Amino acid sequence: MIHGLFALRRAPIHDATSRLLTRTFAPTRLYQTPLVRRLQTQAWEPLRPPNPADLPKPRTRKIKPPFTKRRWVRRLAVVSTLLGTAYLVDRQFYAASITRSLRTFYTGLLIGLDYKINFRAHPPLANSIEHLHARNAQRIFDLLRHNGGLYLKIGQAIAMQSAILPPEFQKMFQKMFDDAPQNEWWEVEKVVREDFGKSVEEVFGISFTREDGRGIMEKTARASASVAQVHWARLADGREVAIKIQKREIAQQVGWDLWAFKVVAKAYTWWFQIPIYTLVPYISERLMLETDFENEANNAAEMRELVHGEKRLAGRVYIPAVYRELSSKRVMTAEWIEGVRLWDKEGITGRWQGGWRNGSPGAGGGQLPPIPKTNTKLDTHFPPDAPKNSAFKPDRSDWRGKNHKGGLGVSLKTTMNTIVDLFSAQMFLWGAVHCDPHPGNIFIRRLPNGQPEVVLIDHGLYIRMNPGFRHQYSLFWKSLLAFDNETIQEIATSWGVGHADIFASATLMRPYQGGDNAVMNELKKGWEGKDQAERAFEMQSRGRDAIKLMLADDKKWPQELIFIGRNLRIVQGNNQFLGSPVNRIKITGLWASRALTESPDLSYSERWKNWVKHLRFRAVLVLTDFAFFWSRIKQVTGFGRGMEDDIEDRMKAMAKDFGVELQHGVFEG
């Protein structure tokens, strides 16, 4: 009874203590368990160690190699297998496109980090800025050479504009014009079969076993470029043709290559704050079209018709015919041209030894002399299997004389005048511009009357100018030579150019002296108290700022100007290489002014007003002749190198204020 009462009296105290301890030590309801009182019922005994007899028998320990090493060996084997499989699949089915893209990203990242860290007056990880440029130029060269294909085409495009790059890059790009390696014959056969569904023999009607009534074809390419190679062939009907065959891997690589190009350009635009990516899609589109030989055939046919219909060029310019029935997207068959390349000055000007009133083979669109039946080269080097080193094209160089030192005997001035006329007509009159007029794409032949004939080939890279833009560009060129600063400023502003003087100089390829030169005067400030390294860094930083001024509003910038500027620069380089025989700027300006009078989009009254302005403009251009003649006099007497070289010297002096060191040796030849 007493014990029961005592238990009842203690119960509230126990409950209260439990609640208190629960609130104190249990933060959540999950741990709210009642306290349990445990009583010791056994007698206390001291701790004793266990009896060994009661313990289980020991087990033998297995000795294994370290588990970590085995795991990494296994991982390495799996990764190596996956990478090897991916590499083989990429090489077999994608022409190594993924590998080439990864190589591009790695090189681009390496160069970007190098410039981000070391582009300063005193680079921490380079001896000088020149050393920084040199090692990155070598990295780019190795990338372009190793990847090949369209990368070489991009490298050659950059090379044509590399005069604005540091000298280390200019020297590297001089090596970008070497012939590319040609594909094996089995690859040529595969491309033809894929495009036509027939063998080479069936498509072109040729035979490699010397069958009567069939043509012949050389398995060794006469020329090999980055995208295609050219083989000589004679069809069964006697026509000699140039068969341009795209390299088999290009179709698989072009999409990946242009994508990698866009990614790197996008990254650099963001990283270095230079507005270049806006131009990349347009450039990529042009390069993609250059791999479509049906597009090239269309361009060639259009230019052939335009030249034939222009009385000022007919008989002076020739565009080879394209045979559509033997052409496809990756194969183009055109008329074979025998001529002298523009880079062969001795071949153009050497004494003519081909006979009176005779022209060079095929000149004027005439038929090439037939292959003689007694041609020992053909009879001797035509085994049934046609080995790769066989050459079947007949040698038609007898017009060079017995010593093989003769030439066409034509005037460099007349030749270059025709070239400038042709490309000026394309820009200002037709709006269809061939953007790759380097010396390898221009042949010179001698007409029976002793005058030169210019043959233009490789019509893959063209741009189209709409009538409104073409009219603007003609007016801009005319205003440059007339020092019409108000019109220049108005047009440049509409194109998104930040400063008209800079763009005017870039267009003329010489310093424009009609503006206020405010930017030039500002750039010349701030040289005092700086050492040579700091000045070099400051100059190159200003070069980057000059690009930003040129592309102040990239949304307004006419993207056609990229390739038009390329055309102008190459034509200037050609004139310079030939010794500046013509006043290129005057000829170009005359075509620009003439186009304003002949534009079909103008009314009769506007056309008449432009004719009056054109006559006045011709009188103004007479002043440029004095500068040209003075340059010629100095050149003849040995005190000068020609008008184009004088212009280059002034451009170099101006470019230094923008942080650019011009080197134009890259354009020679």
MOBELKA-V929705 format. One record per residue. N is the residue number from 1. PHI is phi as a letter, one per 20 degrees, with the letter a starting at -180 (* if undefined). Layout:
BEGIN
n->{N/N}
phi->{PHI/PHI}
END
This chain:
BEGIN
n->{1/2/3/4/5/6/7/8/9/10/11/12/13/14/15/16/17/18/19/20/21/22/23/24/25/26/27/28/29/30/31/32/33/34/35/36/37/38/39/40/41/42/43/44/45/46/47/48/49/50/51/52/53/54/55/56/57/58/59/60/61/62/63/64/65/66/67/68/69/70/71/72/73/74/75/76/77/78/79/80/81/82/83/84/85/86/87/88/89/90/91/92/93/94/95/96/97/98/99/100/101/102/103/104/105/106/107/108/109/110/111/112/113/114/115/116/117/118/119/120/121/122/123/124/125/126/127/128/129/130/131/132/133/134/135/136/137/138/139/140/141/142/143/144/145/146/147/148/149/150/151/152/153/154/155/156/157/158/159/160/161/162/163/164/165/166/167/168/169/170/171/172/173/174/175/176/177/178/179/180/181/182/183/184/185/186/187/188/189/190/191/192/193/194/195/196/197/198/199/200/201/202/203/204/205/206/207/208/209/210/211/212/213/214/215/216/217/218/219/220/221/222/223/224/225/226/227/228/229/230/231/232/233/234/235/236/237/238/239/240/241/242/243/244/245/246/247/248/249/250/251/252/253/254/255/256/257/258/259/260/261/262/263/264/265/266/267/268/269/270/271/272/273/274/275/276/277/278/279/280/281/282/283/284/285/286/287/288/289/290/291/292/293/294/295/296/297/298/299/300/301/302/303/304/305/306/307/308/309/310/311/312/313/314/315/316/317/318/319/320/321/322/323/324/325/326/327/328/329/330/331/332/333/334/335/336/337/338/339/340/341/342/343/344/345/346/347/348/349/350/351/352/353/354/355/356/357/358/359/360/361/362/363/364/365/366/367/368/369/370/371/372/373/374/375/376/377/378/379/380/381/382/383/384/385/386/387/388/389/390/391/392/393/394/395/396/397/398/399/400/401/402/403/404/405/406/407/408/409/410/411/412/413/414/415/416/417/418/419/420/421/422/423/424/425/426/427/428/429/430/431/432/433/434/435/436/437/438/439/440/441/442/443/444/445/446/447/448/449/450/451/452/453/454/455/456/457/458/459/460/461/462/463/464/465/466/467/468/469/470/471/472/473/474/475/476/477/478/479/480/481/482/483/484/485/486/487/488/489/490/491/492/493/494/495/496/497/498/499/500/501/502/503/504/505/506/507/508/509/510/511/512/513/514/515/516/517/518/519/520/521/522/523/524/525/526/527/528/529/530/531/532/533/534/535/536/537/538/539/540/541/542/543/544/545/546/547/548/549/550/551/552/553/554/555/556/557/558/559/560/561/562/563/564/565/566/567/568/569/570/571/572/573/574/575/576/577/578/579/580/581/582/583/584/585/586/587/588/589/590/591/592/593/594/595/596/597/598/599/600/601/602/603/604/605/606/607/608/609/610/611/612/613/614/615/616/617/618/619/620/621/622/623/624/625/626/627/628/629/630/631/632/633/634/635/636/637/638/639/640/641/642/643/644/645/646/647/648/649/650/651/652/653/654/655/656/657/658/659/660/661/662/663/664/665/666/667/668/669}
phi->{*/f/f/f/f/f/f/f/f/e/g/f/f/f/f/f/f/f/f/f/f/f/f/f/d/d/f/c/f/f/d/e/d/f/f/d/e/d/d/e/d/e/f/f/c/f/f/d/f/f/f/g/f/e/f/f/f/f/e/f/e/e/e/d/f/g/f/f/f/f/f/f/f/f/f/f/f/f/f/f/f/f/f/f/f/f/f/f/f/f/f/e/d/c/l/m/f/f/f/f/f/f/f/f/f/f/f/f/f/f/f/f/f/f/f/f/e/d/e/b/g/c/f/f/d/b/f/a/f/f/f/f/f/f/f/f/f/f/f/f/f/f/f/f/f/f/f/m/l/f/f/f/f/f/f/f/f/f/f/f/d/f/f/e/e/g/g/f/f/f/f/f/f/f/e/e/d/f/f/e/f/e/f/f/f/f/f/f/f/f/f/f/f/f/e/d/m/c/f/g/f/f/f/d/m/d/b/d/d/m/e/f/m/c/e/c/b/e/e/e/f/f/b/c/d/f/d/b/c/d/d/e/b/d/f/f/e/n/f/e/c/d/d/e/c/f/f/g/f/f/g/e/e/f/f/f/f/f/f/f/f/f/f/f/f/f/f/f/f/f/f/d/l/d/f/d/f/g/e/f/g/f/f/f/f/f/f/f/f/f/e/d/f/f/f/f/f/f/f/f/f/f/f/f/f/f/f/f/e/d/f/f/c/f/n/d/c/c/d/f/f/d/e/f/f/d/c/b/f/c/c/c/d/c/f/f/d/d/a/d/f/f/f/e/f/f/f/f/e/g/f/f/c/e/o/f/l/d/d/f/g/n/f/m/n/f/f/f/g/f/f/f/f/e/f/f/f/f/f/e/d/c/f/g/e/l/f/f/e/f/c/d/f/f/e/d/d/f/f/e/n/f/e/m/d/f/b/f/m/d/e/f/f/f/f/f/f/f/f/f/g/f/f/f/f/f/f/e/d/d/m/c/d/f/d/c/e/f/g/f/e/c/d/d/c/d/f/g/e/n/e/f/c/e/d/d/c/l/d/f/d/c/c/d/d/f/g/f/f/f/f/f/f/f/f/f/f/f/f/f/e/e/l/e/f/f/f/g/f/f/f/f/f/f/e/m/e/f/b/f/f/f/f/f/f/f/f/f/m/b/f/e/d/d/e/e/l/f/f/f/f/f/f/f/e/n/e/f/m/d/f/f/f/f/f/f/f/f/f/f/f/f/f/f/f/f/f/f/f/f/d/f/c/f/f/e/f/f/f/f/f/g/e/f/f/f/f/f/f/f/f/f/f/f/f/f/f/e/n/l/f/c/e/g/f/f/f/f/f/f/f/f/f/f/f/f/e/d/f/f/e/e/f/f/f/f/f/f/f/f/f/f/f/f/f/f/f/f/f/f/f/g/f/f/f/f/f/f/f/f/f/f/f/f/f/f/e/n/d/b/d/p/f/f/f/f/f/f/f/f/f/f/f/f/f/f/f/e/m/d/d/f/c/d/f/f/e/f/m}
END
